[in-house]
Amino acid sequence: MKPGWPRQPRRDARPAEDYNGNIMIGRTLESPSVSEMCAQVKHLGYATSGLIRLYGEEFEVLSDPFPEADGIAVRVKTKNNSRIRVLQLPATVLQRVKGQGIKAA
């Protein structure tokens, strides 16, 4: 066995937890709030006066995204039906927005 083994940590060295904690804080993503998600969904094209194609239909978006039930929805109408209805956005759109997240401060 080598003299001084097991090696003792240097007195001026920072503990690994502090070092790793600082690295991880800079890369941590938080889930966006509902208002942030609505804003990000809007930037994806789900905004007033936009045209979207979902579920095999083309819709004219009449409102900005808003919280609805457990998701986000927009008010829409189709070319064939001028009745305004609430269209809940697909989970894949919301997962994309959640995946982007926001950087922690």
N, C-alpha and C positions, 0 to 999 in steps of 0.2 A: 504494500500500500504506500502511496506517495505521501511524503510529509505534508501536513496541512490539509489532508483530504478527509472528509468531504470539504469542498471549498466553501469558505465563509463569504457571504456577500460583502461587497465593498460598503464602507460606511456612508460614502457620498452617493451611492446608487439609489435610485428611486425604486420602490417596489413595482413589480410587474403589473399589478392591478392598476396603479396610477397611470403607467405608460399605456397599457392597453385601453383603459377607459378613455383617455384623451383621443386615441385614434378612433375608437368606435363612435364617440360623440359626433365627430365631424361627418360621419357617413350615415348616421341614423336618419331614417325617414319616418315621419309620422303620418298617420292616416289623415287625409284632408277633412275639414269640417264640411257640413252639408252645403253651406254657402260657397265655399271654395270649390266643391265638386260641381255645383251648378255653374259657376263661372268657367271652369275648365270644360264642361260639357258644351257650354255656349261657344267656346273657341273651337270645338270640334265640328261646328256647323249646325248645331241644334239651337238656332236662335231665330228670333222674329224675322219674317220675310225670307227665310231659307227654305229650300226644297230638300227633302230627304226621301230616301227609298228604304222602307222597312217592310218586312213580311210580304214582299212581292207587290207592294203598293207604293205609289208616290204621294207624299203628303206635303202640303204647304204649312210651314210652322207659323203659328199665329202668336206665340208667346215665348218668352225666355224660359229656360228650364226652372222648375220649382220642385220642392220636396212633395212626394205623394206616396202615401202608405210607407213601404219599406224601400222606396227607390226614388227616382227622379223622373218627372214627366214633363210634357209640353202639350199645349193646346194645338190641335191641327184640324185641317179639313182636306178632303181629296177633290180632285177635279170632277169626279162623278157624283160626289155628295157634298153639298155646301154646309151640312150640319157640322157644327164645331164639336169636337170630342177631345177627351184627355187621352193621350197616348203615353203609356209608361215605357221608358227606354229600356232596351234589352240589358240584361245583366253583364253581357260582354263589354258594353260601352262603359258601364260603371266600374267594372274590374280594371279596365284600361286606365281610367281616371285615378282609381285607388292605387294602382300600381305605380303611377307617376309620383304619388305622394307629394309631400312638401318637406323641404330640408328643415331639420330642427335648428333652432337658434342657439 
